[in-house]
Amino acid sequence: MLGWTLMFLVIAVIAGLFGFTGIAGAAAGIAKIIFFIFIVLLVISLVANAIRGKAPRA
């Protein structure tokens, strides 16, 4: 999921450099949404693992 976020961020930067501000804004918005979804899923996963009491694998 972070890979998608980085891809949209790169698209936003490249589009911004070439002057496509609409595309850059849309790509940055998508990257932001995907990043926050990743953070929410990460927190849910950490809480679920803490509740189950299993130690993370190394």
C-alpha positions as CSV (number, residue, x, y, z in Angstrom):
1,M,0.0,0.0,0.0
2,L,2.9,2.3,0.7
3,G,4.1,1.5,-2.8
4,W,0.9,2.9,-4.3
5,T,1.3,6.0,-2.1
6,L,4.8,6.6,-3.3
7,M,3.8,6.1,-6.9
8,F,1.0,8.7,-6.7
9,L,3.4,11.1,-4.9
10,V,5.9,10.7,-7.7
11,I,3.2,11.3,-10.3
12,A,2.1,14.4,-8.4
13,V,5.6,15.8,-8.3
14,I,6.3,15.1,-12.0
15,A,3.0,16.6,-13.0
16,G,3.6,19.6,-10.9
17,L,7.0,20.2,-12.5
18,F,5.5,20.1,-16.0
19,G,2.7,22.5,-15.0
20,F,-0.2,20.0,-14.8
21,T,-1.5,21.4,-11.6
22,G,-4.9,19.6,-11.8
23,I,-3.4,16.2,-12.2
24,A,-0.8,17.0,-9.6
25,G,-3.5,18.0,-7.1
26,A,-5.5,14.9,-7.8
27,A,-2.5,12.6,-7.5
28,A,-1.5,14.2,-4.2
29,G,-5.0,13.9,-2.9
30,I,-5.1,10.2,-3.8
31,A,-1.7,9.6,-2.2
32,K,-2.9,11.3,1.0
33,I,-6.0,9.2,1.2
34,I,-4.1,5.9,0.6
35,F,-1.5,6.9,3.2
36,F,-4.2,7.6,5.9
37,I,-5.9,4.3,5.0
38,F,-2.5,2.6,5.5
39,I,-2.1,4.3,8.9
40,V,-5.6,3.2,10.1
41,L,-5.0,-0.4,9.0
42,L,-1.6,-0.4,10.7
43,V,-3.1,0.8,14.0
44,I,-5.9,-1.8,13.8
45,S,-3.3,-4.5,13.1
46,L,-1.2,-3.4,16.1
47,V,-4.2,-3.3,18.4
48,A,-5.4,-6.7,17.3
49,N,-2.0,-8.2,17.9
50,A,-1.7,-6.6,21.3
51,I,-5.2,-7.9,22.3
52,R,-4.3,-11.5,21.2
53,G,-1.1,-11.3,23.1
54,K,1.1,-12.8,20.4
55,A,4.6,-11.5,20.1
56,P,5.6,-10.2,16.7
57,R,7.8,-12.5,14.7
58,A,11.4,-11.5,14.1
